[in-house]
């Protein structure tokens, strides 16, 4: 049990360190690396919560796809390599910290006060169950996502043509 | 075929997807008009459809079908309003109409969704389409790009907050289906967590409705987007948002006393802020944006009554809100032939230059201000009555005071167009279509003011 706890604490610390690095670092590339670390940490938390499928998806999508996308965006935009000074002047950081801490403690208090329903058996959903759900009860959102992707792709293509001034 | 309205809207989008590939792009609007009327007809015919699809995730009842018909009506009117296409780059016109219809489609699916994930995705289909069309504005500086990016970021943040709230609801109820949530959530409403979950979930719809904590996007986006895009954003998505506001507050059932207190505060701040800041606006689109914030507050008065009458009054108000806003925006579209933003001084002498436009604007402004015999008065009367009947006296008083404040800037529009003489009074020529549309708006606003009960009975049946 000690060993499992130690791993949990390490995962939480890695997640927090990554998040702090994302917010505080002066270079955008380092911030991106911090984001990747956070995403890995969250994937670890999912493993801990008995959701291995979600953990794999987290790594595949956030670490694999979205981070690479952000890296490409930074590369293409160019001179944004260094974070502009006005993004992180002290007053802003203090205000952000106050808001973050206030909401954190408020949410923590609300969460701890709540009487959550006690489940009769452990909450574990296998990959097979998720697949079944997607094609059974949740067919509609599953299909609707394809429409969403179509809208997003057409929109992205149109905007890229538009910004290049092509008719 | 219960989902015929959605299917026909989807078909409409696909037609314009193919038109955008072709060469003759100017004829797009000629195709759009009859097709949009067909969509409206189909959604009116389907108004009595009833049933469930996709194992309970998609419910078709009078509530959803009435909202679908209103959305289709709004969409149809907007399509007819973009007759003059000088504002949008001609080459992107078919795409523009396609995204408008995708947005309407998303809203139609939104009002029928009774499952949290479907609700989010349907809302996103509608929002994504709007993010894309805001930059399509001809001959301006970079304000439309700024507006688009702002809308995207604020929209993403509000969706994030909404998903966070939904995760709490899922944690409480253990299901994403509203029918399951309805059994569990009223019991959790005496705990802070239940109120938190519902308020955070509602945030996404507050954003669409531009209600107080999520209102700050409205003036900038209204100003930056082209006149026709603003017309759509200011009217049609708010119908869907109002529908979901009603659907989700229904989950609290009668045990939402704490929730009601929060909603009262939000409504009061929203009205007061919208009306006070609206007093000093010069740009009419910004003015209408602040008026929209105030009207979101009025609308919330019906929702927070948590009674059948209140919901029906809110539905009635959002319908009349659609018509009176469309009337005001249409006058602006016709005035700004080159697609610029209209300021108050552009209205000077409008009654000499185009009496019909001045009258349409006057009817719209009177209705927004809530002066009888227009629909805005009747709608507000029902809202105030429903809130009063549930004992929320404070919000009724605040609402009445706010109505009095708002009369000043709405009537300023009328004063500018009627009582000031212009130096050069060149008349504005209107085509037959434009005149007809103006008469339709005048008729609708006055009709809803004088003969409210037929529609109100339908709405009362629907909720």
Interface residues (C-beta under 8 A of the other chain):
Chain A: X107 X109 X110 X111 X113 X114 X115 X116 X117 X119 X136 X137 X138 X139 X140 X141 X144 X145 X147 X148 X151 X152 X154 X155 X158 X159 X162 X167
Chain B: X17 X53 X54 X55 X56 X57 X58 X89 X91 X92 X95 X98 X99 X102 X105 X109 X113 X115 X117 X118 X121 X122 X124 X125 X128 X129 X131 X132 X135 X136 X171 X172 X174 X176 X177 X184 X188 X191 X192 X193 X196
